[in-house]
Amino acid sequence: MWTEVTPGWLPWHPNPSEPAFTAPEGAVDAHCHVFGPAAEFPFAPERKYTPVDAGKEQLFALRDHLGLSRNVIVQATCHGSDNSALVDALRASGGRARGVASVTSDVTREELERLHAAGVRGVRFNFVKRLVDAAPTEALETIAAKIAPLGWHVVLYFEAPDLPDLRDFFLSLPVTLVIDHMGRPDVGADPEGPEFTGFLDFVARSGAWVKVSCPERLTRTGPPALDGEQHAYTDVVPFARKVVETFPDRVLWGTDWPHPNLTDHMPDDGLLLDHVPQIAVTPEQRRALLVDNPMRLYWPEE
Ligand SMILES: O=C(O)/C=C(\C=C(/O)C(=O)O)C(=O)O
């Protein structure tokens, strides 16, 4: 089956640079995806974009190229609630990948146990309107109740302006929360301003974990300016540093490879890893961000 890629979509970077930063032993890419390949794992009919193929082999090759050890593979909306490509990648990882799936409210205990056996440890609730028509609150509450006995968490993807309306619902969920990409703050605003301090208050009140990922999605200053210092995404740095400093034991990082829905700039994954020391400025912060925190959340048995 041939699928036409969404016009304007940029493919993932074919030759990411060698990172200058050496990640600590056992580092985890805690937010990435697999797409297809479509011939084997067709994309969901209800999807709102059609990506290029980006399979497990390329993901694991990037892991090795960056000097990372493990992946947390997050179900992307282009596959809907068909987690086949995700499960296939988890099973091929030799225990070096965990997953976050997408399920519907009628999911059975047997299906959840099958996903758990493959390495899934959470589900994703997506509220980004350009990606999905968000499921009704009741359906999400049903899903949260079904996954709680497995010890799974809920990964939340939302945009900052929507948090005030979603906050009470999130606080009502009986599971651990993990927030994608810092809740997509407006990095043109003041990091000490009401929007981001409101986000930090929500994180404190909910005990949520936060991914300090996707500067390339949030930046207004654009891609890295290779000026010898490799300054990158400087407008995002104050926001990410604030989260790392405030919640050092509940932050995660990921490449977001293969970077869906980018049309004007495709990040070099080597430079994304080189961005980490700008937001986690001490070795202790970097070890927590890249190793201790993701291991505690996804491989607590080790
Ligand atoms: O990959 C990301 O985390 C961000 C995006 C896409 C998805 O999360 C998805 O389709 O599931 C986006 O912002 O377009």
The ligand as an SDF file (V2000), in Angstrom:
LIG
                    3D

 14 13  0  0  0  0  0  0  0  0999 V2000
    6.1420   13.8780   18.3340 O   0  0  0  0  0  0  0  0  0  0  0  0
    5.6630   14.6280   19.1850 C   0  0  0  0  0  0  0  0  0  0  0  0
    5.7640   14.4250   20.4110 O   0  0  0  0  0  0  0  0  0  0  0  0
    4.9480   15.7960   18.7340 C   0  0  0  0  0  0  0  0  0  0  0  0
    4.0160   15.7560   17.7330 C   0  0  0  0  0  0  0  0  0  0  0  0
    3.2930   14.6010   17.2510 C   0  0  0  0  0  0  0  0  0  0  0  0
    2.8420   13.5950   18.0520 C   0  0  0  0  0  0  0  0  0  0  0  0
    3.1450   13.5400   19.3220 O   0  0  0  0  0  0  0  0  0  0  0  0
    1.9680   12.5000   17.5320 C   0  0  0  0  0  0  0  0  0  0  0  0
    1.5700   12.5280   16.3650 O   0  0  0  0  0  0  0  0  0  0  0  0
    1.6740   11.6140   18.3280 O   0  0  0  0  0  0  0  0  0  0  0  0
    3.6220   17.0420   17.1850 C   0  0  0  0  0  0  0  0  0  0  0  0
    3.7240   18.0590   17.9190 O   0  0  0  0  0  0  0  0  0  0  0  0
    3.1910   17.0800   16.0100 O   0  0  0  0  0  0  0  0  0  0  0  0
  1  2  2  0
  2  3  1  0
  2  4  1  0
  4  5  2  0
  5  6  1  0
  5 12  1  0
  6  7  2  0
  7  8  1  0
  7  9  1  0
  9 10  2  0
  9 11  1  0
 12 13  2  0
 12 14  1  0
M  END
$$$$
